[in-house]
Amino acid sequence: MILTAIFASAILLAIDRITKYAAAYYLEPIGSYPLIKDVFEFAYVMNTGASFGILQEGRLFFLIITPVILVIIAVYYARLPKKKPYGWVRAALILIFSGALGNFFDRARQGYVVDFFYARFIDFPVFNMADSYIVVGTFLLAALLLFVIKEEKPEAGDAIDGG
């Protein structure tokens, strides 16, 4: 399972890196490219904050907190039961881990994250693939923990207080 997680994270990280490189290469010189006029465009933004532009100028904070979060995710992943419903929890954690790592690389290397997806019709903050991984993974994890994964009830005759 760990090798599967590493492989999946590597694929997601590669997609993030390639799309950010393409955005920087093609969009930086022109600023933006409308895909659907007044609805959706590719727009080059150098984001010094977190997902969707929050906490601008928080580079040091993110350089410190991200490795801590990555370790917590990895430990939690490794300790998950091998039961069926936890496969989706693993997928959610892989998404969150990959997104955090992708944006961490940008912050560490260049001091900002390249964002490029812009939903103009709702004036949504510009975002990137890593941001998408984090948001989708977080919503998936929340839904699973709230509605799918149930705490196991002790069987009749099991000691409840351990004694």
N, CA, C and O atoms as a DFTB+ gen file, in Angstrom:
652 C
 N C O
     1  1       0.807      -1.192       0.000
     2  2       0.000       0.000       0.000
     3  2       0.851       1.257       0.000
     4  3       0.487       2.251      -0.629
     5  1       1.958       1.227       0.683
     6  2       2.827       2.404       0.734
     7  2       3.399       2.688      -0.651
     8  3       3.486       3.846      -1.060
     9  1       3.789       1.642      -1.373
    10  2       4.324       1.855      -2.726
    11  2       3.261       2.428      -3.656
    12  3       3.563       3.267      -4.503
    13  1       2.027       1.980      -3.501
    14  2       0.926       2.516      -4.292
    15  2       0.739       4.003      -3.994
    16  3       0.525       4.803      -4.905
    17  1       0.820       4.365      -2.722
    18  2       0.675       5.769      -2.325
    19  2       1.806       6.613      -2.903
    20  3       1.567       7.718      -3.391
    21  1       3.018       6.108      -2.853
    22  2       4.165       6.840      -3.394
    23  2       4.003       7.018      -4.903
    24  3       4.241       8.102      -5.436
    25  1       3.601       5.955      -5.583
    26  2       3.402       6.024      -7.031
    27  2       2.291       7.021      -7.387
    28  3       2.469       7.854      -8.275
    29  1       1.150       6.937      -6.699
    30  2       0.034       7.844      -6.963
    31  2       0.430       9.288      -6.684
    32  3       0.101      10.183      -7.464
    33  1       1.127       9.521      -5.589
    34  2       1.582      10.876      -5.269
    35  2       2.557      11.393      -6.316
    36  3       2.512      12.567      -6.684
    37  1       3.433      10.526      -6.795
    38  2       4.392      10.937      -7.830
    39  2       3.677      11.335      -9.117
    40  3       4.053      12.317      -9.757
    41  1       2.656      10.583      -9.498
    42  2       1.877      10.918     -10.699
    43  2       1.171      12.265     -10.516
    44  3       1.237      13.129     -11.391
    45  1       0.500      12.438      -9.381
    46  2      -0.205      13.690      -9.122
    47  2       0.764      14.868      -9.057
    48  3       0.473      15.948      -9.570
    49  1       1.905      14.656      -8.432
    50  2       2.916      15.709      -8.351
    51  2       3.437      16.060      -9.739
    52  3       3.651      17.234     -10.041
    53  1       3.642      15.055     -10.584
    54  2       4.106      15.311     -11.953
    55  2       3.079      16.130     -12.737
    56  3       3.443      17.051     -13.467
    57  1       1.807      15.795     -12.585
    58  2       0.748      16.561     -13.263
    59  2       0.775      18.013     -12.787
    60  3       0.689      18.939     -13.593
    61  1       0.893      18.201     -11.483
    62  2       0.961      19.554     -10.927
    63  2       2.158      20.313     -11.481
    64  3       2.019      21.456     -11.917
    65  1       3.324      19.693     -11.468
    66  2       4.557      20.352     -11.931
    67  2       4.458      20.701     -13.420
    68  3       4.826      21.804     -13.825
    69  1       3.967      19.768     -14.227
    70  2       3.864      20.005     -15.676
    71  2       2.894      21.139     -15.975
    72  3       3.181      22.000     -16.807
    73  1       1.747      21.146     -15.303
    74  2       0.765      22.201     -15.577
    75  2       1.271      23.563     -15.108
    76  3       1.010      24.570     -15.766
    77  1       1.982      23.614     -13.993
    78  2       2.545      24.888     -13.534
    79  2       3.636      25.374     -14.479
    80  3       3.732      26.566     -14.770
    81  1       4.453      24.446     -14.952
    82  2       5.490      24.817     -15.914
    83  2       4.858      25.366     -17.191
    84  3       5.291      26.392     -17.715
    85  1       3.838      24.679     -17.684
    86  2       3.154      25.128     -18.902
    87  2       2.521      26.501     -18.693
    88  3       2.575      27.355     -19.578
    89  1       1.924      26.709     -17.526
    90  2       1.315      28.012     -17.231
    91  2       2.375      29.107     -17.229
    92  3       2.172      30.179     -17.800
    93  1       3.497      28.835     -16.587
    94  2       4.562      29.835     -16.544
    95  2       5.116      30.093     -17.946
    96  3       5.353      31.242     -18.319
    97  1       5.318      29.046     -18.705
    98  2       5.907      29.183     -20.042
    99  2       4.975      29.917     -21.010
   100  3       5.396      30.834     -21.716
   101  1       3.710      29.506     -21.035
   102  2       2.782      30.061     -22.025
   103  2       2.018      31.287     -21.541
   104  3       1.718      32.180     -22.334
   105  1       1.699      31.342     -20.254
   106  2       0.839      32.425     -19.770
   107  2       1.595      33.623     -19.217
   108  3       1.112      34.751     -19.311
   109  1       2.770      33.399     -18.642
   110  2       3.488      34.543     -18.059
   111  2       3.693      35.668     -19.072
   112  3       3.505      36.833     -18.721
   113  1       4.071      35.365     -20.310
   114  2       4.271      36.460     -21.263
   115  2       2.978      37.194     -21.655
   116  3       3.026      38.373     -22.003
   117  1       1.836      36.516     -21.602
   118  2       0.585      37.148     -22.070
   119  2      -0.387      37.471     -20.942
   120  3      -1.353      38.203     -21.157
   121  1      -0.155      36.943     -19.753
   122  2      -1.027      37.223     -18.613
   123  2      -2.202      36.272     -18.500
   124  3      -2.338      35.573     -17.495
   125  1      -3.049      36.236     -19.511
   126  2      -4.205      35.338     -19.452
   127  2      -4.656      34.951     -20.857
   128  3      -4.327      35.598     -21.851
   129  1      -5.413      33.878     -20.889
   130  2      -5.957      33.390     -22.153
   131  2      -7.391      32.937     -21.897
   132  3      -7.604      31.951     -21.191
   133  1      -8.383      33.638     -22.459
   134  2      -9.773      33.232     -22.229
   135  2     -10.098      31.934     -22.968
   136  3      -9.908      31.831     -24.180
   137  1     -10.583      30.960     -22.228
   138  2     -10.996      29.701     -22.831
   139  2     -12.458      29.800     -23.258
   140  3     -12.821      29.408     -24.367
   141  1     -13.291      30.329     -22.361
   142  2     -14.694      30.626     -22.656
   143  2     -14.910      32.067     -22.185
   144  3     -14.889      32.341     -20.985
   145  1     -15.116      32.972     -23.121
   146  2     -15.183      34.404     -22.818
   147  2     -16.114      34.703     -21.640
   148  3     -17.261      34.257     -21.604
   149  1     -15.596      35.458     -20.689
   150  2     -16.304      35.886     -19.481
   151  2     -16.772      34.733     -18.583
   152  3     -17.576      34.947     -17.676
   153  1     -16.275      33.516     -18.829
   154  2     -16.663      32.372     -18.011
   155  2     -15.435      31.735     -17.360
   156  3     -15.346      31.659     -16.135
   157  1     -14.491      31.281     -18.185
   158  2     -13.318      30.582     -17.672
   159  2     -12.099      30.960     -18.485
   160  3     -12.159      31.052     -19.711
   161  1     -10.978      31.180     -17.786
   162  2      -9.746      31.503     -18.495
   163  2      -8.544      30.939     -17.756
   164  3      -8.617      30.580     -16.580
   165  1      -7.451      30.873     -18.473
   166  2      -6.167      30.559     -17.877
   167  2      -5.510      31.904     -17.594
   168  3      -5.350      32.718     -18.503
   169  1      -5.132      32.140     -16.354
   170  2      -4.546      33.423     -15.964
   171  2      -3.320      33.159     -15.097
   172  3      -3.405      32.452     -14.093
   173  1      -2.196      33.721     -15.482
   174  2      -0.957      33.514     -14.742
   175  2      -0.928      34.412     -13.509
   176  3      -1.013      35.636     -13.615
   177  1      -0.805      33.775     -12.318
   178  2      -0.734      34.513     -11.061
   179  2       0.379      33.916     -10.212
   180  3       0.490      32.696     -10.089
   181  1       1.199      34.778      -9.630
   182  2       2.220      34.344      -8.679
   183  2       1.635      34.545      -7.280
   184  3       1.583      35.670      -6.782
   185  1       1.201      33.471      -6.659
   186  2       0.499      33.501      -5.384
   187  2       1.484      33.279      -4.238
   188  3       2.090      32.213      -4.136
   189  1       1.644      34.283      -3.379
   190  2       2.539      34.140      -2.227
   191  2       1.801      33.635      -0.995
   192  3       2.396      33.516       0.077
   193  1       0.515      33.338      -1.135
   194  2      -0.287      32.861      -0.008
   195  2      -0.577      31.381      -0.121
   196  3       0.180      30.620      -0.723
   197  1      -1.698      30.988       0.475
   198  2      -2.128      29.588       0.471
   199  2      -3.124      29.367      -0.654
   200  3      -3.263      30.193      -1.557
   201  1      -3.815      28.236      -0.582
   202  2      -4.822      27.919      -1.581
   203  2      -5.784      29.083      -1.759
   204  3      -6.265      29.667      -0.788
   205  1      -6.048      29.401      -2.990
   206  2      -6.993      30.446      -3.359
   207  2      -6.590      31.823      -2.842
   208  3      -7.447      32.684      -2.645
   209  1      -5.304      32.035      -2.622
   210  2      -4.796      33.357      -2.299
   211  2      -4.906      33.801      -0.851
   212  3      -4.601      34.954      -0.543
   213  1      -5.337      32.915       0.055
   214  2      -5.429      33.350       1.448
   215  2      -4.039      33.385       2.085
   216  3      -3.114      32.735       1.596
   217  1      -3.894      34.129       3.155
   218  2      -2.636      34.269       3.901
   219  2      -1.472      34.709       3.011
   220  3      -0.417      34.076       3.003
   221  1      -1.667      35.777       2.276
   222  2      -0.601      36.311       1.433
   223  2       0.639      36.622       2.263
   224  3       0.535      37.007       3.427
   225  1       1.793      36.457       1.668
   226  2       3.093      36.719       2.303
   227  2       3.355      35.801       3.499
   228  3       4.100      36.172       4.406
   229  1       2.753      34.609       3.512
   230  2       2.953      33.684       4.624
   231  2       3.965      32.597       4.305
   232  3       3.849      31.484       4.817
   233  1       4.951      32.890       3.477
   234  2       5.895      31.881       3.005
   235  2       6.582      31.131       4.151
   236  3       6.595      29.900       4.161
   237  1       7.145      31.853       5.105
   238  2       7.857      31.201       6.207
   239  2       6.930      30.277       6.985
   240  3       7.311      29.160       7.335
   241  1       5.732      30.735       7.253
   242  2       4.745      29.914       7.955
   243  2       4.511      28.606       7.198
   244  3       4.505      27.531       7.797
   245  1       4.317      28.703       5.873
   246  2       4.044      27.499       5.079
   247  2       5.264      26.603       4.951
   248  3       5.128      25.382       4.876
   249  1       6.451      27.190       4.924
   250  2       7.666      26.379       4.846
   251  2       7.899      25.597       6.138
   252  3       8.546      24.550       6.126
   253  1       7.380      26.100       7.236
   254  2       7.509      25.403       8.526
   255  2       6.375      24.400       8.713
   256  3       6.621      23.253       9.086
   257  1       5.141      24.819       8.461
   258  2       3.973      23.982       8.782
   259  2       3.759      22.839       7.781
   260  3       3.287      21.770       8.168
   261  1       4.095      23.044       6.516
   262  2       3.829      22.010       5.509
   263  2       4.557      20.702       5.788
   264  3       3.920      19.650       5.735
   265  1       5.867      20.707       6.085
   266  2       6.510      19.417       6.397
   267  2       5.887      18.717       7.598
   268  3       5.810      17.489       7.627
   269  1       5.445      19.483       8.584
   270  2       4.788      18.897       9.756
   271  2       3.492      18.203       9.321
   272  3       3.220      17.071       9.723
   273  1       2.709      18.885       8.507
   274  2       1.451      18.317       8.015
   275  2       1.713      17.081       7.163
   276  3       0.988      16.092       7.267
   277  1       2.741      17.130       6.322
   278  2       3.064      15.977       5.476
   279  2       3.420      14.755       6.322
   280  3       3.008      13.640       6.002
   281  1       4.171      14.953       7.385
   282  2       4.534      13.841       8.266
   283  2       3.288      13.290       8.958
   284  3       3.116      12.074       9.049
   285  1       2.428      14.168       9.439
   286  2       1.189      13.725      10.098
   287  2       0.338      12.903       9.138
   288  3      -0.188      11.856       9.515
   289  1       0.199      13.373       7.898
   290  2      -0.583      12.635       6.897
   291  2       0.039      11.263       6.644
   292  3      -0.668      10.256       6.605
   293  1       1.361      11.224       6.473
   294  2       2.048       9.954       6.193
   295  2       1.878       8.959       7.343
   296  3       1.633       7.775       7.107
   297  1       2.005       9.429       8.577
   298  2       1.852       8.550       9.737
   299  2       0.411       8.049       9.833
   300  3       0.174       6.863      10.059
   301  1      -0.542       8.955       9.661
   302  2      -1.953       8.575       9.720
   303  2      -2.270       7.551       8.623
   304  3      -2.965       6.565       8.868
   305  1      -1.757       7.794       7.422
   306  2      -1.955       6.873       6.292
   307  2      -1.439       5.478       6.649
   308  3      -2.130       4.480       6.449
   309  1      -0.230       5.423       7.173
   310  2       0.402       4.139       7.488
   311  2      -0.340       3.381       8.582
   312  3      -0.286       2.151       8.625
   313  1      -1.028       4.093       9.463
   314  2      -1.714       3.451      10.589
   315  2      -3.175       3.109      10.302
   316  3      -3.849       2.522      11.149
   317  1      -3.665       3.466       9.132
   318  2      -5.065       3.182       8.797
   319  2      -5.319       1.677       8.729
   320  3      -4.467       0.925       8.256
   321  1      -6.480       1.239       9.196
   322  2      -6.823      -0.182       9.047
   323  2      -6.876      -0.563       7.566
   324  3      -7.087       0.290       6.704
   325  1      -6.687      -1.818       7.292
   326  2      -6.667      -2.295       5.905
   327  2      -8.066      -2.686       5.425
   328  3      -8.200      -3.437       4.459
   329  1      -9.098      -2.188       6.086
   330  2     -10.478      -2.524       5.732
   331  2     -10.949      -1.682       4.558
   332  3     -10.389      -0.628       4.258
   333  1     -12.002      -2.179       3.895
   334  2     -12.515      -1.598       2.664
   335  2     -12.801      -0.088       2.716
   336  3     -12.299       0.635       1.855
   337  1     -13.574       0.420       3.671
   338  2     -13.913       1.848       3.588
   339  2     -12.702       2.768       3.718
   340  3     -12.777       3.943       3.356
   341  1     -11.606       2.253       4.223
   342  2     -10.428       3.095       4.412
   343  2      -9.633       3.299       3.115
   344  3      -8.716       4.120       3.077
   345  1      -9.973       2.570       2.069
   346  2      -9.335       2.794       0.771
   347  2      -9.609       4.205       0.265
   348  3      -8.724       4.857      -0.289
   349  1     -10.831       4.669       0.457
   350  2     -11.179       6.033       0.048
   351  2     -10.509       7.073       0.943
   352  3     -10.155       8.158       0.482
   353  1     -10.336       6.742       2.211
   354  2      -9.609       7.647       3.112
   355  2      -8.170       7.771       2.629
   356  3      -7.601       8.862       2.613
   357  1      -7.588       6.642       2.237
   358  2      -6.225       6.672       1.686
   359  2      -6.150       7.556       0.443
   360  3      -5.217       8.343       0.287
   361  1      -7.141       7.420      -0.439
   362  2      -7.159       8.241      -1.655
   363  2      -7.230       9.724      -1.302
   364  3      -6.534      10.542      -1.903
   365  1      -8.062      10.069      -0.336
   366  2      -8.186      11.465       0.091
   367  2      -6.854      11.967       0.656
   368  3      -6.426      13.080       0.349
   369  1      -6.209      11.153       1.470
   370  2      -4.929      11.555       2.050
   371  2      -3.848      11.710       0.983
   372  3      -3.010      12.607       1.076
   373  1      -3.862      10.848      -0.022
   374  2      -2.898      10.971      -1.122
   375  2      -3.114      12.289      -1.863
   376  3      -2.150      12.971      -2.210
   377  1      -4.366      12.646      -2.105
   378  2      -4.661      13.921      -2.771
   379  2      -4.146      15.103      -1.953
   380  3      -3.473      15.986      -2.484
   381  1      -4.465      15.113      -0.666
   382  2      -4.046      16.222       0.200
   383  2      -2.523      16.290       0.277
   384  3      -1.938      17.367       0.161
   385  1      -1.890      15.148       0.471
   386  2      -0.428      15.074       0.561
   387  2       0.220      15.600      -0.720
   388  3       1.145      16.411      -0.668
   389  1      -0.267      15.137      -1.858
   390  2       0.311      15.536      -3.146
   391  2       0.141      17.024      -3.393
   392  3       1.067      17.684      -3.865
   393  1      -1.021      17.552      -3.082
   394  2      -1.256      18.983      -3.269
   395  2      -0.369      19.828      -2.372
   396  3       0.216      20.816      -2.816
   397  1      -0.273      19.438      -1.114
   398  2       0.574      20.183      -0.178
   399  2       2.033      20.137      -0.618
   400  3       2.735      21.147      -0.557
   401  1       2.485      18.975      -1.057
   402  2       3.868      18.826      -1.502
   403  2       4.139      19.643      -2.767
   404  3       5.189      20.274      -2.894
   405  1       3.187      19.627      -3.697
   406  2       3.360      20.403      -4.934
   407  2       3.504      21.887      -4.670
   408  3       4.386      22.534      -5.233
   409  1       2.658      22.430      -3.828
   410  2       2.754      23.856      -3.511
   411  2       3.965      24.167      -2.638
   412  3       4.542      25.250      -2.737
   413  1       4.352      23.214      -1.779
   414  2       5.550      23.392      -0.961
   415  2       6.797      23.548      -1.846
   416  3       7.635      24.414      -1.596
   417  1       6.910      22.712      -2.871
   418  2       8.053      22.813      -3.775
   419  2       8.164      24.214      -4.370
   420  3       9.251      24.790      -4.423
   421  1       7.030      24.757      -4.816
   422  2       7.039      26.101      -5.400
   423  2       7.480      27.149      -4.379
   424  3       8.334      27.987      -4.666
   425  1       6.894      27.093      -3.198
   426  2       7.230      28.089      -2.169
   427  2       8.696      28.017      -1.797
   428  3       9.353      29.048      -1.651
   429  1       9.218      26.798      -1.642
   430  2      10.612      26.621      -1.238
   431  2      11.561      27.083      -2.344
   432  3      12.583      27.709      -2.061
   433  1      11.233      26.783      -3.589
   434  2      12.129      27.071      -4.699
   435  2      12.043      28.512      -5.172
   436  3      13.073      29.137      -5.426
   437  1      10.837      29.052      -5.295
   438  2      10.714      30.362      -5.918
   439  2       9.992      31.403      -5.067
   440  3       9.898      32.564      -5.466
   441  1       9.483      31.009      -3.909
   442  2       8.855      31.969      -3.020
   443  2       7.387      32.250      -3.308
   444  3       6.767      33.061      -2.620
   445  1       6.834      31.604      -4.294
   446  2       5.429      31.767      -4.652
   447  2       4.954      30.509      -5.365
   448  3       5.748      29.678      -5.807
   449  1       3.631      30.395      -5.464
   450  2       3.001      29.268      -6.153
   451  2       2.383      29.802      -7.440
   452  3       1.765      30.867      -7.442
   453  1       2.548      29.072      -8.517
   454  2       1.939      29.459      -9.785
   455  2       0.491      28.979      -9.813
   456  3       0.219      27.784      -9.697
   457  1      -0.430      29.921      -9.966
   458  2      -1.851      29.616     -10.118
   459  2      -2.269      30.005     -11.530
   460  3      -1.695      30.920     -12.120
   461  1      -3.275      29.308     -12.078
   462  2      -3.615      29.595     -13.473
   463  2      -5.053      29.298     -13.879
   464  3      -5.463      29.728     -14.957
   465  1      -5.835      28.591     -13.083
   466  2      -7.243      28.361     -13.418
   467  2      -8.074      29.513     -12.848
   468  3      -7.968      29.827     -11.662
   469  1      -8.885      30.133     -13.673
   470  2      -9.691      31.258     -13.201
   471  2     -11.125      31.141     -13.696
   472  3     -11.386      31.232     -14.896
   473  1     -12.047      30.942     -12.773
   474  2     -13.476      30.905     -13.093
   475  2     -13.993      32.340     -13.005
   476  3     -14.447      32.781     -11.949
   477  1     -13.920      33.045     -14.097
   478  2     -14.267      34.471     -14.144
   479  2     -15.736      34.714     -13.820
   480  3     -16.068      35.709     -13.175
   481  1     -16.616      33.826     -14.257
   482  2     -18.050      34.067     -14.101
   483  2     -18.484      34.185     -12.636
   484  3     -19.519      34.786     -12.347
   485  1     -17.716      33.627     -11.727
   486  2     -18.020      33.796     -10.301
   487  2     -16.889      34.523      -9.584
   488  3     -16.902      34.639      -8.358
   489  1     -15.920      35.009     -10.339
   490  2     -14.756      35.716      -9.805
   491  2     -14.100      34.910      -8.678
   492  3     -13.736      35.443      -7.630
   493  1     -13.963      33.599      -8.937
   494  2     -13.349      32.691      -7.973
   495  2     -11.844      32.922      -7.974
   496  3     -11.276      33.181      -9.035
   497  1     -11.177      32.840      -6.827
   498  2      -9.721      33.030      -6.803
   499  2      -9.020      32.061      -7.762
   500  3      -9.445      30.919      -7.938
   501  1      -7.959      32.538      -8.361
   502  2      -7.174      31.728      -9.297
   503  2      -6.508      30.600      -8.510
   504  3      -6.011      30.817      -7.405
   505  1      -6.500      29.389      -9.086
   506  2      -5.960      28.228      -8.383
   507  2      -5.196      27.338      -9.345
   508  3      -5.122      27.622     -10.541
   509  1      -4.625      26.251      -8.818
   510  2      -3.829      25.320      -9.623
   511  2      -4.238      23.880      -9.314
   512  3      -5.164      23.644      -8.538
   513  1      -3.554      22.938      -9.913
   514  2      -3.881      21.526      -9.700
   515  2      -3.680      21.120      -8.245
   516  3      -4.516      20.412      -7.684
   517  1      -2.584      21.558      -7.626
   518  2      -2.317      21.185      -6.232
   519  2      -3.434      21.683      -5.319
   520  3      -3.864      20.968      -4.414
   521  1      -3.904      22.909      -5.555
   522  2      -5.024      23.434      -4.772
   523  2      -6.248      22.538      -4.945
   524  3      -6.966      22.250      -3.987
   525  1      -6.471      22.104      -6.180
   526  2      -7.615      21.223      -6.455
   527  2      -7.488      19.903      -5.708
   528  3      -8.466      19.404      -5.152
   529  1      -6.284      19.338      -5.694
   530  2      -6.068      18.092      -4.961
   531  2      -6.408      18.275      -3.486
   532  3      -7.089      17.440      -2.891
   533  1      -5.932      19.373      -2.899
   534  2      -6.149      19.625      -1.473
   535  2      -7.637      19.768      -1.176
   536  3      -8.138      19.183      -0.216
   537  1      -8.343      20.540      -1.990
   538  2      -9.764      20.785      -1.738
   539  2     -10.586      19.515      -1.946
   540  3     -11.420      19.180      -1.106
   541  1     -10.365      18.812      -3.042
   542  2     -11.115      17.578      -3.303
   543  2     -10.806      16.540      -2.223
   544  3     -11.717      15.890      -1.709
   545  1      -9.532      16.385      -1.879
   546  2      -9.148      15.437      -0.844
   547  2      -9.756      15.768       0.506
   548  3     -10.194      14.873       1.229
   549  1      -9.785      17.053       0.852
   550  2     -10.353      17.481       2.132
   551  2     -11.853      17.237       2.184
   552  3     -12.362      16.738       3.188
   553  1     -12.570      17.583       1.115
   554  2     -14.018      17.330       1.093
   555  2     -14.310      15.835       1.121
   556  3     -15.229      15.398       1.813
   557  1     -13.547      15.057       0.383
   558  2     -13.726      13.604       0.386
   559  2     -13.476      13.041       1.784
   560  3     -14.264      12.238       2.284
   561  1     -12.391      13.459       2.403
   562  2     -12.066      12.976       3.743
   563  2     -13.161      13.358       4.743
   564  3     -13.581      12.534       5.556
   565  1     -13.616      14.604       4.678
   566  2     -14.677      15.045       5.591
   567  2     -15.950      14.226       5.386
   568  3     -16.567      13.789       6.358
   569  1     -16.345      14.017       4.144
   570  2     -17.560      13.241       3.857
   571  2     -17.419      11.809       4.364
   572  3     -18.355      11.255       4.941
   573  1     -16.267      11.220       4.151
   574  2     -16.043       9.851       4.612
   575  2     -16.103       9.750       6.131
   576  3     -16.741       8.851       6.678
   577  1     -15.439      10.671       6.797
   578  2     -15.407      10.621       8.258
   579  2     -16.760      10.950       8.879
   580  3     -17.100      10.437       9.945
   581  1     -17.525      11.803       8.215
   582  2     -18.838      12.183       8.757
   583  2     -19.940      11.174       8.435
   584  3     -20.826      10.939       9.257
   585  1     -19.888      10.578       7.241
   586  2     -21.033       9.798       6.784
   587  2     -20.762       8.325       6.470
   588  3     -21.711       7.545       6.384
   589  1     -19.523       7.925       6.299
   590  2     -19.247       6.556       5.862
   591  2     -18.547       5.734       6.929
   592  3     -19.016       4.654       7.289
   593  1     -17.437       6.230       7.432
   594  2     -16.653       5.486       8.412
   595  2     -17.347       5.593       9.762
   596  3     -17.497       6.685      10.310
   597  1     -17.763       4.463      10.284
   598  2     -18.456       4.432      11.571
   599  2     -17.538       3.813      12.611
   600  3     -16.784       2.883      12.323
   601  1     -17.613       4.338      13.815
   602  2     -16.840       3.782      14.901
   603  2     -17.362       2.379      15.188
   604  3     -18.569       2.163      15.299
   605  1     -16.443       1.435      15.304
   606  2     -16.858       0.060      15.572
   607  2     -17.373      -0.065      16.990
   608  3     -16.756       0.416      17.941
   609  1     -18.527      -0.727      17.114
   610  2     -19.143      -0.932      18.435
   611  2     -18.597      -2.239      19.019
   612  3     -18.399      -3.212      18.292
   613  1     -18.359      -2.256      20.317
   614  2     -17.859      -3.488      20.941
   615  2     -18.900      -4.599      20.867
   616  3     -20.099      -4.341      20.976
   617  1     -18.449      -5.815      20.684
   618  2     -19.321      -6.974      20.651
   619  2     -19.855      -7.244      22.056
   620  3     -19.256      -6.825      23.047
   621  1     -20.983      -7.946      22.132
   622  2     -21.552      -8.325      23.431
   623  2     -20.519      -9.147      24.190
   624  3     -19.928     -10.076      23.638
   625  1     -20.309      -8.813      25.421
   626  2     -19.341      -9.536      26.239
   627  2     -17.956      -8.914      26.234
   628  3     -17.126      -9.264      27.073
   629  1     -17.682      -7.981      25.294
   630  2     -16.387      -7.293      25.291
   631  2     -16.320      -6.339      26.476
   632  3     -17.319      -5.714      26.832
   633  1     -15.179      -6.233      27.066
   634  2     -15.008      -5.284      28.177
   635  2     -14.977      -3.874      27.626
   636  3     -14.210      -3.584      26.708
   637  1     -15.791      -3.004      28.166
   638  2     -15.862      -1.626      27.682
   639  2     -14.806      -0.767      28.348
   640  3     -14.223       0.104      27.702
   641  1     -14.553      -0.991      29.608
   642  2     -13.599      -0.128      30.319
   643  2     -12.207      -0.754      30.365
   644  3     -11.322      -0.248      31.054
   645  1     -12.013      -1.840      29.642
   646  2     -10.700      -2.486      29.580
   647  2     -10.437      -3.392      30.784
   648  3      -9.340      -3.940      30.895
   649  1     -11.389      -3.565      31.675
   650  2     -11.096      -4.353      32.857
   651  2     -12.107      -5.315      33.163
   652  3     -11.984      -6.050      34.142
